[in-house]
Amino acid sequence: MFRECQPFRPLGGAAVTVGRFDGVHRGHRALLIAARRAAASIDGGRAVAVTFWPPPEWVLRPHEPKRLLTTLDDRIELLAASGVDDVVVMRFDLELSQHSAERFLRGLGERLDMRALVTGPNAAIGRNREGTPEVIRRLAPRLGFRHIPVQYEGRPGEIASRKARRALQDGDAARLRTILGRAHSLAGEVATGDGRGRALGFPTANVQLPAWLARPADGVYVGFAATDGDPAPRPALVSAGSRPTFGAGERLFEVHLLDAERDLYGQRLRTFLWAWLRGQEAFASVDDLVRAMQRDRQAAAALAAPASGAFAPFAAAVR
């Protein structure tokens, strides 16, 4: 399924779609579905998703903030869950960034035996983003592939990775779920914390996230959490922020399981954001904080109960 794309290996006649695929949102899935359909019309055809690592903007604009919705591993898993036959990761560097659209597409044609190329409305392939859908349409006959343009649902620009990142940074879990077509999740290893939550009667898992992963707005959320050893998502209370009641410190991402107290240290925890509860607050006393957390736990239990029956963990909702 996964191929490191230098060098390529011939895959047989391929229907290909190319992109960053950050978040693998509903628009991306429209491309992946179109690639699967195109592959079905090719004798022995395969649907192939081609993505890049590191992300092009990290190479071309290294001083800008680095914020992604998904790690590379998560992106590959979500792409694979869409039903494509192969996920190809191209190593992006300055040399590749100088390839013209024609050179890049010719390389895909030769190495993947590309018979069809599926693009979205904002396709921009090759040096200086010159490979627009119109340019690709003109190049296709000469390079020997069929161009299949796909329009996303909804208003132009409504379904986009940047809109999903904005919804996350605004704490709008419902809007984010609409864009992605599933609950957004963040995964990391549980590290030893200061034990403050346990002392207050709310044991929490301190989840270590990659520094470049886009974070949710500071606040308290209803969520679901699962470990690799126990993949069934369990209702959870999620806190993002710097715990201002105890003096603002580093930003933390903490998860409190509603249904059981479990030792999660050293485990990888995946947390799904389901709904926003409230913003981060500095309480006048620890007692006030505990009372607020008790209310949060009751509200989270009420909101999680109806969601759990229809909840689709991570890649399950992609197809």
C-alpha positions as protocol buffer text, in pm:
chain_id: "A"
residue {
  index: 1
  type: MET
  ca { x: 0 y: 0 z: 0 }
}
residue {
  index: 2
  type: PHE
  ca { x: 258 y: 258 z: 108 }
}
residue {
  index: 3
  type: ARG
  ca { x: 548 y: 336 z: -123 }
}
residue {
  index: 4
  type: GLU
  ca { x: 836 y: 577 z: -68 }
}
residue {
  index: 5
  type: CYS
  ca { x: 840 y: 741 z: -405 }
}
residue {
  index: 6
  type: GLN
  ca { x: 1207 y: 765 z: -501 }
}
residue {
  index: 7
  type: PRO
  ca { x: 1255 y: 562 z: -702 }
}
residue {
  index: 8
  type: PHE
  ca { x: 908 y: 475 z: -826 }
}
residue {
  index: 9
  type: ARG
  ca { x: 806 y: 122 z: -902 }
}
residue {
  index: 10
  type: PRO
  ca { x: 568 y: 57 z: -1191 }
}
residue {
  index: 11
  type: LEU
  ca { x: 220 y: -17 z: -1061 }
}
residue {
  index: 12
  type: GLY
  ca { x: 40 y: -96 z: -1384 }
}
residue {
  index: 13
  type: GLY
  ca { x: -217 y: 134 z: -1541 }
}
residue {
  index: 14
  type: ALA
  ca { x: -302 y: 392 z: -1276 }
}
residue {
  index: 15
  type: ALA
  ca { x: -565 y: 654 z: -1205 }
}
residue {
  index: 16
  type: VAL
  ca { x: -378 y: 910 z: -996 }
}
residue {
  index: 17
  type: THR
  ca { x: -469 y: 1201 z: -774 }
}
residue {
  index: 18
  type: VAL
  ca { x: -201 y: 1430 z: -629 }
}
residue {
  index: 19
  type: GLY
  ca { x: -209 y: 1662 z: -329 }
}
residue {
  index: 20
  type: ARG
  ca { x: -102 y: 1752 z: 22 }
}
residue {
  index: 21
  type: PHE
  ca { x: -422 y: 1590 z: 155 }
}
residue {
  index: 22
  type: ASP
  ca { x: -385 y: 1756 z: 496 }
}
residue {
  index: 23
  type: GLY
  ca { x: -681 y: 1636 z: 700 }
}
residue {
  index: 24
  type: VAL
  ca { x: -818 y: 1420 z: 415 }
}
residue {
  index: 25
  type: HIS
  ca { x: -1140 y: 1620 z: 415 }
}
residue {
  index: 26
  type: ARG
  ca { x: -1463 y: 1569 z: 219 }
}
residue {
  index: 27
  type: GLY
  ca { x: -1320 y: 1737 z: -90 }
}
residue {
  index: 28
  type: HIS
  ca { x: -1015 y: 1513 z: -88 }
}
residue {
  index: 29
  type: ARG
  ca { x: -1239 y: 1211 z: -58 }
}
residue {
  index: 30
  type: ALA
  ca { x: -1429 y: 1322 z: -369 }
}
residue {
  index: 31
  type: LEU
  ca { x: -1095 y: 1305 z: -556 }
}
residue {
  index: 32
  type: LEU
  ca { x: -1015 y: 963 z: -412 }
}
residue {
  index: 33
  type: ILE
  ca { x: -1358 y: 827 z: -506 }
}
residue {
  index: 34
  type: ALA
  ca { x: -1316 y: 963 z: -860 }
}
residue {
  index: 35
  type: ALA
  ca { x: -972 y: 798 z: -882 }
}
residue {
  index: 36
  type: ARG
  ca { x: -1123 y: 465 z: -775 }
}
residue {
  index: 37
  type: ARG
  ca { x: -1394 y: 495 z: -1039 }
}
residue {
  index: 38
  type: ALA
  ca { x: -1142 y: 588 z: -1308 }
}
residue {
  index: 39
  type: ALA
  ca { x: -920 y: 295 z: -1211 }
}
residue {
  index: 40
  type: ALA
  ca { x: -1216 y: 60 z: -1250 }
}
residue {
  index: 41
  type: SER
  ca { x: -1240 y: 162 z: -1618 }
}
residue {
  index: 42
  type: ILE
  ca { x: -874 y: 74 z: -1682 }
}
residue {
  index: 43
  type: ASP
  ca { x: -780 y: -287 z: -1751 }
}
residue {
  index: 44
  type: GLY
  ca { x: -591 y: -393 z: -1439 }
}
residue {
  index: 45
  type: GLY
  ca { x: -615 y: -35 z: -1318 }
}
residue {
  index: 46
  type: ARG
  ca { x: -509 y: 88 z: -977 }
}
residue {
  index: 47
  type: ALA
  ca { x: -618 y: 397 z: -786 }
}
residue {
  index: 48
  type: VAL
  ca { x: -313 y: 583 z: -655 }
}
residue {
  index: 49
  type: ALA
  ca { x: -294 y: 878 z: -416 }
}
residue {
  index: 50
  type: VAL
  ca { x: 33 y: 1074 z: -438 }
}
residue {
  index: 51
  type: THR
  ca { x: 125 y: 1305 z: -153 }
}
residue {
  index: 52
  type: PHE
  ca { x: 438 y: 1485 z: -32 }
}
residue {
  index: 53
  type: TRP
  ca { x: 664 y: 1483 z: 270 }
}
residue {
  index: 54
  type: PRO
  ca { x: 787 y: 1713 z: 402 }
}
residue {
  index: 55
  type: PRO
  ca { x: 500 y: 1946 z: 316 }
}
residue {
  index: 56
  type: PRO
  ca { x: 598 y: 2182 z: 33 }
}
residue {
  index: 57
  type: GLU
  ca { x: 547 y: 2495 z: 244 }
}
residue {
  index: 58
  type: TRP
  ca { x: 799 y: 2369 z: 501 }
}
residue {
  index: 59
  type: VAL
  ca { x: 1062 y: 2359 z: 227 }
}
residue {
  index: 60
  type: LEU
  ca { x: 963 y: 2672 z: 36 }
}
residue {
  index: 61
  type: ARG
  ca { x: 872 y: 2893 z: 335 }
}
residue {
  index: 62
  type: PRO
  ca { x: 1071 y: 2744 z: 625 }
}
residue {
  index: 63
  type: HIS
  ca { x: 1033 y: 3048 z: 853 }
}
residue {
  index: 64
  type: GLU
  ca { x: 653 y: 3043 z: 852 }
}
residue {
  index: 65
  type: PRO
  ca { x: 465 y: 2870 z: 1135 }
}
residue {
  index: 66
  type: LYS
  ca { x: 426 y: 2496 z: 1075 }
}
residue {
  index: 67
  type: ARG
  ca { x: 69 y: 2379 z: 1135 }
}
residue {
  index: 68
  type: LEU
  ca { x: -85 y: 2060 z: 1001 }
}
residue {
  index: 69
  type: LEU
  ca { x: -409 y: 1878 z: 1080 }
}
residue {
  index: 70
  type: THR
  ca { x: -257 y: 1533 z: 1040 }
}
residue {
  index: 71
  type: THR
  ca { x: 76 y: 1359 z: 1080 }
}
residue {
  index: 72
  type: LEU
  ca { x: 214 y: 1171 z: 781 }
}
residue {
  index: 73
  type: ASP
  ca { x: 119 y: 836 z: 937 }
}
residue {
  index: 74
  type: ASP
  ca { x: -239 y: 953 z: 993 }
}
residue {
  index: 75
  type: ARG
  ca { x: -261 y: 1092 z: 643 }
}
residue {
  index: 76
  type: ILE
  ca { x: -148 y: 761 z: 494 }
}
residue {
  index: 77
  type: GLU
  ca { x: -399 y: 569 z: 707 }
}
residue {
  index: 78
  type: LEU
  ca { x: -685 y: 798 z: 607 }
}
residue {
  index: 79
  type: LEU
  ca { x: -591 y: 782 z: 238 }
}
residue {
  index: 80
  type: ALA
  ca { x: -567 y: 403 z: 255 }
}
residue {
  index: 81
  type: ALA
  ca { x: -905 y: 385 z: 427 }
}
residue {
  index: 82
  type: SER
  ca { x: -1061 y: 564 z: 130 }
}
residue {
  index: 83
  type: GLY
  ca { x: -1012 y: 251 z: -78 }
}
residue {
  index: 84
  type: VAL
  ca { x: -722 y: 353 z: -304 }
}
residue {
  index: 85
  type: ASP
  ca { x: -485 y: 74 z: -401 }
}
residue {
  index: 86
  type: ASP
  ca { x: -160 y: 258 z: -330 }
}
residue {
  index: 87
  type: VAL
  ca { x: -43 y: 562 z: -136 }
}
residue {
  index: 88
  type: VAL
  ca { x: 278 y: 707 z: -276 }
}
residue {
  index: 89
  type: VAL
  ca { x: 478 y: 957 z: -71 }
}
residue {
  index: 90
  type: MET
  ca { x: 712 y: 1178 z: -272 }
}
residue {
  index: 91
  type: ARG
  ca { x: 1003 y: 1336 z: -91 }
}
residue {
  index: 92
  type: PHE
  ca { x: 962 y: 1709 z: -150 }
}
residue {
  index: 93
  type: ASP
  ca { x: 1278 y: 1916 z: -183 }
}
residue {
  index: 94
  type: LEU
  ca { x: 1401 y: 2227 z: -362 }
}
residue {
  index: 95
  type: GLU
  ca { x: 1493 y: 2028 z: -672 }
}
residue {
  index: 96
  type: LEU
  ca { x: 1143 y: 1886 z: -706 }
}
residue {
  index: 97
  type: SER
  ca { x: 997 y: 2233 z: -650 }
}
residue {
  index: 98
  type: GLN
  ca { x: 1167 y: 2349 z: -972 }
}
residue {
  index: 99
  type: HIS
  ca { x: 1004 y: 2086 z: -1192 }
}
residue {
  index: 100
  type: SER
  ca { x: 765 y: 2234 z: -1443 }
}
residue {
  index: 101
  type: ALA
  ca { x: 412 y: 2100 z: -1447 }
}
residue {
  index: 102
  type: GLU
  ca { x: 491 y: 1914 z: -1770 }
}
residue {
  index: 103
  type: ARG
  ca { x: 808 y: 1757 z: -1630 }
}
residue {
  index: 104
  type: PHE
  ca { x: 634 y: 1651 z: -1310 }
}
residue {
  index: 105
  type: LEU
  ca { x: 338 y: 1499 z: -1492 }
}
residue {
  index: 106
  type: ARG
  ca { x: 561 y: 1329 z: -1745 }
}
residue {
  index: 107
  type: GLY
  ca { x: 747 y: 1167 z: -1457 }
}
residue {
  index: 108
  type: LEU
  ca { x: 422 y: 1042 z: -1304 }
}
residue {
  index: 109
  type: GLY
  ca { x: 317 y: 905 z: -1641 }
}
residue {
  index: 110
  type: GLU
  ca { x: 641 y: 717 z: -1695 }
}
residue {
  index: 111
  type: ARG
  ca { x: 686 y: 582 z: -1343 }
}
residue {
  index: 112
  type: LEU
  ca { x: 328 y: 508 z: -1245 }
}
residue {
  index: 113
  type: ASP
  ca { x: 196 y: 427 z: -1591 }
}
residue {
  index: 114
  type: MET
  ca { x: -59 y: 702 z: -1529 }
}
residue {
  index: 115
  type: ARG
  ca { x: -363 y: 668 z: -1756 }
}
residue {
  index: 116
  type: ALA
  ca { x: -587 y: 918 z: -1574 }
}
residue {
  index: 117
  type: LEU
  ca { x: -525 y: 1217 z: -1346 }
}
residue {
  index: 118
  type: VAL
  ca { x: -796 y: 1339 z: -1109 }
}
residue {
  index: 119
  type: THR
  ca { x: -769 y: 1701 z: -991 }
}
residue {
  index: 120
  type: GLY
  ca { x: -972 y: 1932 z: -772 }
}
residue {
  index: 121
  type: PRO
  ca { x: -1079 y: 2288 z: -847 }
}
residue {
  index: 122
  type: ASN
  ca { x: -764 y: 2439 z: -692 }
}
residue {
  index: 123
  type: ALA
  ca { x: -505 y: 2211 z: -849 }
}
residue {
  index: 124
  type: ALA
  ca { x: -166 y: 2381 z: -884 }
}
residue {
  index: 125
  type: ILE
  ca { x: 104 y: 2137 z: -992 }
}
residue {
  index: 126
  type: GLY
  ca { x: 468 y: 2214 z: -1062 }
}
residue {
  index: 127
  type: ARG
  ca { x: 697 y: 2517 z: -1037 }
}
residue {
  index: 128
  type: ASN
  ca { x: 524 y: 2838 z: -929 }
}
residue {
  index: 129
  type: ARG
  ca { x: 194 y: 2645 z: -912 }
}
residue {
  index: 130
  type: GLU
  ca { x: 171 y: 2670 z: -1289 }
}
residue {
  index: 131
  type: GLY
  ca { x: -16 y: 2343 z: -1344 }
}
residue {
  index: 132
  type: THR
  ca { x: -373 y: 2470 z: -1311 }
}
residue {
  index: 133
  type: PRO
  ca { x: -665 y: 2254 z: -1427 }
}
residue {
  index: 134
  type: GLU
  ca { x: -664 y: 2439 z: -1759 }
}
residue {
  index: 135
  type: VAL
  ca { x: -292 y: 2375 z: -1812 }
}
residue {
  index: 136
  type: ILE
  ca { x: -335 y: 2009 z: -1716 }
}
residue {
  index: 137
  type: ARG
  ca { x: -624 y: 1977 z: -1961 }
}
residue {
  index: 138
  type: ARG
  ca { x: -396 y: 2098 z: -2243 }
}
residue {
  index: 139
  type: LEU
  ca { x: -105 y: 1875 z: -2142 }
}
residue {
  index: 140
  type: ALA
  ca { x: -308 y: 1556 z: -2098 }
}
residue {
  index: 141
  type: PRO
  ca { x: -337 y: 1447 z: -2466 }
}
residue {
  index: 142
  type: ARG
  ca { x: 33 y: 1502 z: -2530 }
}
residue {
  index: 143
  type: LEU
  ca { x: 139 y: 1314 z: -2217 }
}
residue {
  index: 144
  type: GLY
  ca { x: -103 y: 1028 z: -2275 }
}
residue {
  index: 145
  type: PHE
  ca { x: -345 y: 1049 z: -1984 }
}
residue {
  index: 146
  type: ARG
  ca { x: -707 y: 1146 z: -1935 }
}
residue {
  index: 147
  type: HIS
  ca { x: -774 y: 1451 z: -1718 }
}
residue {
  index: 148
  type: ILE
  ca { x: -1071 y: 1420 z: -1481 }
}
residue {
  index: 149
  type: PRO
  ca { x: -1157 y: 1748 z: -1305 }
}
residue {
  index: 150
  type: VAL
  ca { x: -1369 y: 1722 z: -989 }
}
residue {
  index: 151
  type: GLN
  ca { x: -1565 y: 1998 z: -817 }
}
residue {
  index: 152
  type: TYR
  ca { x: -1617 y: 1987 z: -441 }
}
residue {
  index: 153
  type: GLU
  ca { x: -1960 y: 2004 z: -282 }
}
residue {
  index: 154
  type: GLY
  ca { x: -2091 y: 2334 z: -145 }
}
residue {
  index: 155
  type: ARG
  ca { x: -1975 y: 2689 z: -208 }
}
residue {
  index: 156
  type: PRO
  ca { x: -1631 y: 2743 z: -368 }
}
residue {
  index: 157
  type: GLY
  ca { x: -1360 y: 2736 z: -102 }
}
residue {
  index: 158
  type: GLU
  ca { x: -1596 y: 2606 z: 167 }
}
residue {
  index: 159
  type: ILE
  ca { x: -1428 y: 2265 z: 191 }
}
residue {
  index: 160
  type: ALA
  ca { x: -1055 y: 2325 z: 237 }
}
residue {
  index: 161
  type: SER
  ca { x: -773 y: 2231 z: 473 }
}
residue {
  index: 162
  type: ARG
  ca { x: -719 y: 2595 z: 568 }
}
residue {
  index: 163
  type: LYS
  ca { x: -1087 y: 2625 z: 662 }
}
residue {
  index: 164
  type: ALA
  ca { x: -1056 y: 2309 z: 873 }
}
residue {
  index: 165
  type: ARG
  ca { x: -749 y: 2446 z: 1050 }
}
residue {
  index: 166
  type: ARG
  ca { x: -934 y: 2771 z: 1117 }
}
residue {
  index: 167
  type: ALA
  ca { x: -1232 y: 2584 z: 1261 }
}
residue {
  index: 168
  type: LEU
  ca { x: -997 y: 2390 z: 1490 }
}
residue {
  index: 169
  type: GLN
  ca { x: -817 y: 2703 z: 1603 }
}
residue {
  index: 170
  type: ASP
  ca { x: -1157 y: 2864 z: 1669 }
}
residue {
  index: 171
  type: GLY
  ca { x: -1270 y: 2566 z: 1878 }
}
residue {
  index: 172
  type: ASP
  ca { x: -1559 y: 2503 z: 1638 }
}
residue {
  index: 173
  type: ALA
  ca { x: -1568 y: 2123 z: 1660 }
}
residue {
  index: 174
  type: ALA
  ca { x: -1904 y: 2101 z: 1483 }
}
residue {
  index: 175
  type: ARG
  ca { x: -1786 y: 2307 z: 1186 }
}
residue {
  index: 176
  type: LEU
  ca { x: -1465 y: 2105 z: 1171 }
}
residue {
  index: 177
  type: ARG
  ca { x: -1665 y: 1783 z: 1165 }
}
residue {
  index: 178
  type: THR
  ca { x: -1871 y: 1920 z: 874 }
}
residue {
  index: 179
  type: ILE
  ca { x: -1561 y: 1998 z: 669 }
}
residue {
  index: 180
  type: LEU
  ca { x: -1385 y: 1670 z: 741 }
}
residue {
  index: 181
  type: GLY
  ca { x: -1694 y: 1448 z: 739 }
}
residue {
  index: 182
  type: ARG
  ca { x: -1579 y: 1289 z: 1067 }
}
residue {
  index: 183
  type: ALA
  ca { x: -1460 y: 1392 z: 1411 }
}
residue {
  index: 184
  type: HIS
  ca { x: -1109 y: 1535 z: 1407 }
}
residue {
  index: 185
  type: SER
  ca { x: -852 y: 1352 z: 1617 }
}
residue {
  index: 186
  type: LEU
  ca { x: -510 y: 1420 z: 1765 }
}
residue {
  index: 187
  type: ALA
  ca { x: -278 y: 1143 z: 1882 }
}
residue {
  index: 188
  type: GLY
  ca { x: 28 y: 1135 z: 2103 }
}
residue {
  index: 189
  type: GLU
  ca { x: 200 y: 951 z: 2383 }
}
residue {
  index: 190
  type: VAL
  ca { x: 76 y: 998 z: 2739 }
}
residue {
  index: 191
  type: ALA
  ca { x: 349 y: 1150 z: 2955 }
}
residue {
  index: 192
  type: THR
  ca { x: 378 y: 1181 z: 3331 }
}
residue {
  index: 193
  type: GLY
  ca { x: 221 y: 1505 z: 3452 }
}
residue {
  index: 194
  type: ASP
  ca { x: 220 y: 1682 z: 3787 }
}
residue {
  index: 195
  type: GLY
  ca { x: -71 y: 1475 z: 3922 }
}
residue {
  index: 196
  type: ARG
  ca { x: -283 y: 1783 z: 3987 }
}
residue {
  index: 197
  type: GLY
  ca { x: -590 y: 1643 z: 3811 }
}
residue {
  index: 198
  type: ARG
  ca { x: -578 y: 1321 z: 4013 }
}
residue {
  index: 199
  type: ALA
  ca { x: -552 y: 1521 z: 4335 }
}
residue {
  index: 200
  type: LEU
  ca { x: -869 y: 1709 z: 4236 }
}
residue {
  index: 201
  type: GLY
  ca { x: -1056 y: 1387 z: 4160 }
}
residue {
  index: 202
  type: PHE
  ca { x: -1015 y: 1420 z: 3782 }
}
residue {
  index: 203
  type: PRO
  ca { x: -720 y: 1202 z: 3673 }
}
residue {
  index: 204
  type: THR
  ca { x: -605 y: 1323 z: 3332 }
}
residue {
  index: 205
  type: ALA
  ca { x: -375 y: 1195 z: 3062 }
}
residue {
  index: 206
  type: ASN
  ca { x: -117 y: 1453 z: 2956 }
}
residue {
  index: 207
  type: VAL
  ca { x: -91 y: 1389 z: 2580 }
}
residue {
  index: 208
  type: GLN
  ca { x: 229 y: 1495 z: 2406 }
}
residue {
  index: 209
  type: LEU
  ca { x: 152 y: 1626 z: 2057 }
}
residue {
  index: 210
  type: PRO
  ca { x: 399 y: 1716 z: 1779 }
}
residue {
  index: 211
  type: ALA
  ca { x: 490 y: 2084 z: 1804 }
}
residue {
  index: 212
  type: TRP
  ca { x: 379 y: 2146 z: 1447 }
}
residue {
  index: 213
  type: LEU
  ca { x: 35 y: 1986 z: 1482 }
}
residue {
  index: 214
  type: ALA
  ca { x: -250 y: 2239 z: 1469 }
}
residue {
  index: 215
  type: ARG
  ca { x: -404 y: 2273 z: 1816 }
}
residue {
  index: 216
  type: PRO
  ca { x: -763 y: 2338 z: 1914 }
}
residue {
  index: 217
  type: ALA
  ca { x: -857 y: 2669 z: 2074 }
}
residue {
  index: 218
  type: ASP
  ca { x: -800 y: 2680 z: 2448 }
}
residue {
  index: 219
  type: GLY
  ca { x: -1105 y: 2545 z: 2623 }
}
residue {
  index: 220
  type: VAL
  ca { x: -1293 y: 2238 z: 2737 }
}
residue {
  index: 221
  type: TYR
  ca { x: -1442 y: 1988 z: 2492 }
}
residue {
  index: 222
  type: VAL
  ca { x: -1650 y: 1674 z: 2482 }
}
residue {
  index: 223
  type: GLY
  ca { x: -1448 y: 1403 z: 2317 }
}
residue {
  index: 224
  type: PHE
  ca { x: -1378 y: 1035 z: 2277 }
}
residue {
  index: 225
  type: ALA
  ca { x: -1044 y: 866 z: 2341 }
}
residue {
  index: 226
  type: ALA
  ca { x: -888 y: 535 z: 2242 }
}
residue {
  index: 227
  type: THR
  ca { x: -553 y: 362 z: 2281 }
}
residue {
  index: 228
  type: ASP
  ca { x: -378 y: 128 z: 2040 }
}
residue {
  index: 229
  type: GLY
  ca { x: -446 y: -157 z: 2280 }
}
residue {
  index: 230
  type: ASP
  ca { x: -812 y: -61 z: 2328 }
}
residue {
  index: 231
  type: PRO
  ca { x: -930 y: 101 z: 2003 }
}
residue {
  index: 232
  type: ALA
  ca { x: -1295 y: 139 z: 2108 }
}
residue {
  index: 233
  type: PRO
  ca { x: -1336 y: 516 z: 2169 }
}
residue {
  index: 234
  type: ARG
  ca { x: -1456 y: 603 z: 2521 }
}
residue {
  index: 235
  type: PRO
  ca { x: -1632 y: 926 z: 2626 }
}
residue {
  index: 236
  type: ALA
  ca { x: -1388 y: 1184 z: 2756 }
}
residue {
  index: 237
  type: LEU
  ca { x: -1351 y: 1538 z: 2881 }
}
residue {
  index: 238
  type: VAL
  ca { x: -1076 y: 1721 z: 2693 }
}
residue {
  index: 239
  type: SER
  ca { x: -893 y: 2031 z: 2810 }
}
residue {
  index: 240
  type: ALA
  ca { x: -664 y: 2242 z: 2592 }
}
residue {
  index: 241
  type: GLY
  ca { x: -480 y: 2534 z: 2744 }
}
residue {
  index: 242
  type: SER
  ca { x: -244 y: 2657 z: 3012 }
}
residue {
  index: 243
  type: ARG
  ca { x: -450 y: 2602 z: 3334 }
}
residue {
  index: 244
  type: PRO
  ca { x: -468 y: 2972 z: 3432 }
}
residue {
  index: 245
  type: THR
  ca { x: -617 y: 2898 z: 3777 }
}
residue {
  index: 246
  type: PHE
  ca { x: -271 y: 2772 z: 3877 }
}
residue {
  index: 247
  type: GLY
  ca { x: -79 y: 3042 z: 3690 }
}
residue {
  index: 248
  type: ALA
  ca { x: -48 y: 3032 z: 3314 }
}
residue {
  index: 249
  type: GLY
  ca { x: 223 y: 2790 z: 3207 }
}
residue {
  index: 250
  type: GLU
  ca { x: 289 y: 2575 z: 2904 }
}
residue {
  index: 251
  type: ARG
  ca { x: -6 y: 2482 z: 2688 }
}
residue {
  index: 252
  type: LEU
  ca { x: -126 y: 2131 z: 2767 }
}
residue {
  index: 253
  type: PHE
  ca { x: -361 y: 1885 z: 2600 }
}
residue {
  index: 254
  type: GLU
  ca { x: -525 y: 1677 z: 2873 }
}
residue {
  index: 255
  type: VAL
  ca { x: -785 y: 1402 z: 2855 }
}
residue {
  index: 256
  type: HIS
  ca { x: -1008 y: 1271 z: 3135 }
}
residue {
  index: 257
  type: LEU
  ca { x: -1194 y: 946 z: 3065 }
}
residue {
  index: 258
  type: LEU
  ca { x: -1552 y: 961 z: 3193 }
}
residue {
  index: 259
  type: ASP
  ca { x: -1617 y: 590 z: 3246 }
}
residue {
  index: 260
  type: ALA
  ca { x: -1304 y: 458 z: 3415 }
}
residue {
  index: 261
  type: GLU
  ca { x: -974 y: 549 z: 3578 }
}
residue {
  index: 262
  type: ARG
  ca { x: -696 y: 378 z: 3385 }
}
residue {
  index: 263
  type: ASP
  ca { x: -318 y: 389 z: 3380 }
}
residue {
  index: 264
  type: LEU
  ca { x: -235 y: 532 z: 3039 }
}
residue {
  index: 265
  type: TYR
  ca { x: 127 y: 637 z: 3095 }
}
residue {
  index: 266
  type: GLY
  ca { x: 346 y: 552 z: 2799 }
}
residue {
  index: 267
  type: GLN
  ca { x: 51 y: 456 z: 2579 }
}
residue {
  index: 268
  type: ARG
  ca { x: -47 y: 629 z: 2258 }
}
residue {
  index: 269
  type: LEU
  ca { x: -382 y: 800 z: 2303 }
}
residue {
  index: 270
  type: ARG
  ca { x: -599 y: 917 z: 2015 }
}
residue {
  index: 271
  type: THR
  ca { x: -849 y: 1185 z: 2113 }
}
residue {
  index: 272
  type: PHE
  ca { x: -1149 y: 1283 z: 1901 }
}
residue {
  index: 273
  type: LEU
  ca { x: -1300 y: 1629 z: 1945 }
}
residue {
  index: 274
  type: TRP
  ca { x: -1678 y: 1613 z: 1939 }
}
residue {
  index: 275
  type: ALA
  ca { x: -1824 y: 1932 z: 2086 }
}
residue {
  index: 276
  type: TRP
  ca { x: -1717 y: 2257 z: 2250 }
}
residue {
  index: 277
  type: LEU
  ca { x: -1822 y: 2305 z: 2613 }
}
residue {
  index: 278
  type: ARG
  ca { x: -1666 y: 2630 z: 2734 }
}
residue {
  index: 279
  type: GLY
  ca { x: -1363 y: 2852 z: 2712 }
}
residue {
  index: 280
  type: GLN
  ca { x: -1065 y: 2838 z: 2944 }
}
residue {
  index: 281
  type: GLU
  ca { x: -1122 y: 3023 z: 3272 }
}
residue {
  index: 282
  type: ALA
  ca { x: -916 y: 3137 z: 3570 }
}
residue {
  index: 283
  type: PHE
  ca { x: -1120 y: 3048 z: 3878 }
}
residue {
  index: 284
  type: ALA
  ca { x: -1100 y: 3235 z: 4208 }
}
residue {
  index: 285
  type: SER
  ca { x: -1037 y: 2915 z: 4404 }
}
residue {
  index: 286
  type: VAL
  ca { x: -964 y: 2546 z: 4360 }
}
residue {
  index: 287
  type: ASP
  ca { x: -1312 y: 2467 z: 4496 }
}
residue {
  index: 288
  type: ASP
  ca { x: -1467 y: 2679 z: 4220 }
}
residue {
  index: 289
  type: LEU
  ca { x: -1256 y: 2493 z: 3964 }
}
residue {
  index: 290
  type: VAL
  ca { x: -1364 y: 2152 z: 4097 }
}
residue {
  index: 291
  type: ARG
  ca { x: -1732 y: 2252 z: 4085 }
}
residue {
  index: 292
  type: ALA
  ca { x: -1687 y: 2369 z: 3724 }
}
residue {
  index: 293
  type: MET
  ca { x: -1517 y: 2042 z: 3634 }
}
residue {
  index: 294
  type: GLN
  ca { x: -1802 y: 1846 z: 3789 }
}
residue {
  index: 295
  type: ARG
  ca { x: -2047 y: 2041 z: 3575 }
}
residue {
  index: 296
  type: ASP
  ca { x: -1824 y: 1980 z: 3272 }
}
residue {
  index: 297
  type: ARG
  ca { x: -1822 y: 1607 z: 3340 }
}
residue {
  index: 298
  type: GLN
  ca { x: -2202 y: 1595 z: 3366 }
}
residue {
  index: 299
  type: ALA
  ca { x: -2244 y: 1799 z: 3047 }
}
residue {
  index: 300
  type: ALA
  ca { x: -1989 y: 1585 z: 2862 }
}
residue {
  index: 301
  type: ALA
  ca { x: -2164 y: 1263 z: 2966 }
}
residue {
  index: 302
  type: ALA
  ca { x: -2498 y: 1399 z: 2841 }
}
residue {
  index: 303
  type: LEU
  ca { x: -2355 y: 1511 z: 2506 }
}
residue {
  index: 304
  type: ALA
  ca { x: -2142 y: 1200 z: 2450 }
}
residue {
  index: 305
  type: ALA
  ca { x: -2420 y: 950 z: 2515 }
}
residue {
  index: 306
  type: PRO
  ca { x: -2623 y: 1016 z: 2196 }
}
residue {
  index: 307
  type: ALA
  ca { x: -2307 y: 1061 z: 1989 }
}
residue {
  index: 308
  type: SER
  ca { x: -2145 y: 732 z: 2087 }
}
residue {
  index: 309
  type: GLY
  ca { x: -2389 y: 516 z: 1891 }
}
residue {
  index: 310
  type: ALA
  ca { x: -2318 y: 696 z: 1565 }
}
residue {
  index: 311
  type: PHE
  ca { x: -1957 y: 776 z: 1639 }
}
residue {
  index: 312
  type: ALA
  ca { x: -1712 y: 662 z: 1371 }
}
residue {
  index: 313
  type: PRO
  ca { x: -1353 y: 624 z: 1499 }
}
residue {
  index: 314
  type: PHE
  ca { x: -1074 y: 780 z: 1291 }
}
residue {
  index: 315
  type: ALA
  ca { x: -1067 y: 623 z: 944 }
}
residue {
  index: 316
  type: ALA
  ca { x: -1397 y: 436 z: 972 }
}
residue {
  index: 317
  type: ALA
  ca { x: -1600 y: 728 z: 830 }
}
residue {
  index: 318
  type: VAL
  ca { x: -1373 y: 795 z: 533 }
}
residue {
  index: 319
  type: ARG
  ca { x: -1526 y: 574 z: 265 }
}
